[in-house]
Amino acid sequence: MSDASAHALEHHEPVTSTGIPNKKVLMWAFLGSDCMFFGTLISTHLIYRKISATVGGNFLDIRDVFDIELTSFSTFILLASSLFMALGVSAIHKGNLKSMRWMLFGTIIFGAIFLACQVYEFTHFIHAPGNELTLSTYRGEPHVFGSTFYVLTGTHGTHVAIGVFWLIGWLAYSFTGKMSVAHAIDIEICGLYWHFVDIVWIIIFPVIYLMEYAL
């Protein structure tokens, strides 16, 4: 990084009482509240999954609905996107806009693939012959599994979609000629959000999906 770039970065990251840029403190505060939000959703799903394991007098075997191969693939894609995001943050810190653009583009594409897999997955769950899982029913019988499952995974998908649109915005802005190393903190904050979304999925995938195969 050149002296001029370093000076620009310092100018946009003023010293604060915490020693951390205010933008980053605000993002950490938001992510902390989001941790509690997702913790509540996951706990609710697990509690209701335990107390309502039967439907219509039959044991609920959600494995008849889940497509674990597809979900495993989409999980790999989402986790791989974190590598692109980390490389993008590193590139903007070094003032390499071209590399940053490619890394952000890769993150966007992988995020979009994850969302496409989730849309296909939900459609498959709802229309699975003989094993239809909707928000309020399972196999045509009233059941709470669908509501807690769709709310949890759908909320996570919404977070991914927000991240994708956020990255698209920064990618587009990088072509305006106004972007420089001074914006590294902004891309880094976006990266914090993206990594958080990935970490949440690392918890959701084994707890909600893989646990069904261990029961």
C-alpha positions in Angstrom: 0.0 0.0 0.0 1.3 3.4 -0.9 1.8 6.2 1.6 -1.0 8.1 -0.1 -3.4 5.1 0.2 -2.4 4.6 3.8 -3.1 8.2 4.6 -6.5 8.0 2.9 -7.4 4.9 4.9 -6.4 6.5 8.1 -8.4 9.6 7.3 -11.5 7.5 6.8 -10.9 5.4 10.0 -10.6 8.0 12.8 -9.4 7.0 16.2 -12.3 6.2 18.5 -12.6 5.6 22.2 -12.7 1.8 21.5 -9.9 1.9 19.0 -12.3 0.3 16.5 -14.0 2.3 13.6 -17.5 3.3 14.5 -18.9 1.5 11.4 -17.4 -1.7 12.5 -18.7 -1.3 16.1 -22.1 -0.8 14.7 -21.9 -3.9 12.5 -20.7 -6.0 15.5 -23.6 -4.7 17.5 -26.1 -5.7 14.8 -24.5 -9.1 14.4 -24.7 -9.6 18.2 -28.5 -8.9 18.1 -28.8 -11.2 15.1 -27.1 -14.0 17.0 -29.8 -13.8 19.6 -32.5 -13.7 16.9 -31.2 -16.8 15.1 -30.6 -18.5 18.5 -34.3 -18.0 19.2 -35.4 -19.4 15.9 -33.1 -22.4 16.2 -34.2 -23.1 19.8 -37.9 -22.8 18.8 -37.5 -25.3 16.0 -35.7 -27.8 18.2 -38.2 -27.5 21.0 -41.2 -28.0 18.7 -39.5 -30.7 16.8 -39.1 -32.6 20.0 -42.6 -32.2 21.3 -44.4 -32.8 18.0 -42.5 -35.8 16.5 -45.7 -37.5 15.3 -48.3 -36.5 12.7 -51.6 -38.2 12.3 -50.4 -40.9 14.7 -47.3 -41.7 12.6 -43.7 -40.8 13.4 -42.5 -37.8 11.5 -39.6 -38.9 9.3 -38.5 -35.7 7.6 -35.7 -37.7 5.8 -38.4 -38.7 3.3 -38.6 -35.0 2.3 -35.0 -33.7 2.8 -32.6 -33.9 -0.2 -29.4 -34.0 1.8 -27.2 -34.2 -1.3 -28.6 -31.0 -2.6 -28.3 -29.3 0.7 -24.8 -30.5 1.2 -23.9 -29.1 -2.2 -25.4 -25.7 -1.4 -23.6 -25.7 1.9 -20.3 -26.2 0.2 -21.1 -23.4 -2.2 -22.0 -20.9 0.5 -18.9 -21.8 2.6 -16.7 -21.5 -0.5 -18.1 -18.0 -1.1 -16.5 -16.9 2.2 -13.1 -17.5 0.6 -13.9 -15.2 -2.3 -15.2 -12.6 0.2 -12.0 -12.8 2.3 -9.8 -12.4 -0.8 -12.0 -9.4 -1.9 -11.4 -7.7 1.4 -7.6 -8.4 1.1 -7.6 -7.0 -2.4 -9.2 -3.7 -1.6 -6.8 -3.2 1.4 -4.0 -3.6 -1.1 -5.7 -1.1 -3.5 -6.2 -3.8 -6.1 -9.6 -3.0 -7.5 -9.5 -5.4 -10.4 -8.9 -8.4 -8.1 -11.5 -7.1 -5.7 -14.1 -6.9 -8.4 -13.5 -10.6 -9.4 -13.7 -11.7 -5.8 -16.9 -9.9 -5.2 -18.3 -11.2 -8.4 -17.4 -14.8 -7.3 -19.1 -14.2 -4.0 -22.2 -12.9 -5.7 -22.4 -15.9 -8.1 -21.9 -18.4 -5.3 -24.5 -16.6 -3.1 -27.0 -16.7 -6.0 -26.4 -20.4 -6.5 -27.1 -21.0 -2.8 -30.4 -19.1 -3.1 -31.3 -20.9 -6.3 -30.8 -24.3 -4.5 -32.9 -23.1 -1.6 -35.8 -22.1 -3.8 -35.6 -25.4 -5.6 -35.4 -27.2 -2.3 -38.4 -25.4 -0.9 -40.4 -26.1 -4.0 -39.5 -29.8 -3.8 -40.5 -30.0 -0.1 -43.9 -28.5 -0.8 -44.7 -30.7 -3.7 -42.9 -33.9 -2.6 -45.4 -36.7 -3.6 -46.9 -38.2 -0.4 -44.6 -36.2 1.8 -45.7 -32.6 1.2 -44.3 -30.2 3.8 -46.0 -26.8 3.9 -46.0 -24.1 6.5 -48.8 -25.7 8.4 -49.0 -29.3 7.4 -46.9 -32.5 6.8 -48.4 -35.2 4.6 -51.7 -33.3 4.7 -51.9 -33.3 8.5 -51.6 -30.2 10.7 -48.0 -30.0 11.9 -45.7 -27.3 13.3 -42.4 -28.6 11.7 -43.0 -26.7 8.5 -43.6 -23.4 10.1 -40.5 -23.4 12.3 -38.3 -24.9 9.5 -39.4 -22.5 6.8 -39.2 -19.4 9.0 -35.7 -20.3 10.2 -34.2 -21.3 6.8 -36.2 -18.6 5.0 -34.9 -15.9 7.3 -31.3 -17.1 6.7 -32.0 -17.1 2.9 -33.3 -13.5 3.2 -30.0 -12.6 4.9 -28.1 -14.2 2.0 -30.2 -12.3 -0.5 -29.5 -9.0 1.3 -25.8 -9.7 1.2 -25.9 -10.5 -2.5 -27.6 -7.2 -3.3 -25.2 -5.3 -1.0 -22.3 -6.8 -2.9 -23.8 -6.0 -6.2 -24.1 -2.4 -5.1 -20.4 -2.3 -4.2 -19.4 -4.0 -7.4 -21.3 -1.5 -9.4 -19.9 1.4 -7.4 -16.3 0.2 -8.1 -16.8 1.0 -11.8 -17.7 4.6 -11.1 -14.1 5.6 -10.6 -14.8 6.9 -7.1 -13.7 3.8 -5.2 -10.3 3.6 -3.5 -8.5 2.0 -0.6 -10.4 4.4 1.6 -13.5 2.2 1.1 -11.7 -0.8 2.5 -13.5 -0.4 5.8 -16.9 -0.6 4.0 -16.0 -3.8 2.1 -14.6 -5.2 5.3 -17.9 -4.5 7.1 -19.7 -6.2 4.2 -17.4 -9.1 4.7 -18.2 -9.4 8.4 -21.9 -9.6 7.5 -21.2 -12.3 4.9 -19.0 -14.4 7.1 -21.7 -14.2 9.9 -24.3 -15.5 7.5 -22.0 -18.4 6.6 -21.4 -19.2 10.3 -25.1 -19.2 11.0 -25.6 -21.8 8.2 -22.7 -23.9 9.6 -24.9 -24.2 12.7 -28.2 -24.6 10.9 -27.0 -27.4 8.5 -26.0 -30.0 11.1 -28.5 -29.0 13.8 -31.6 -28.9 11.5 -30.6 -31.2 8.6 -27.9 -33.7 9.7 -29.4 -34.3 13.1 -32.4 -35.9 11.4 -30.2 -38.6 10.1 -28.6 -39.2 13.5 -32.0 -39.8 15.3 
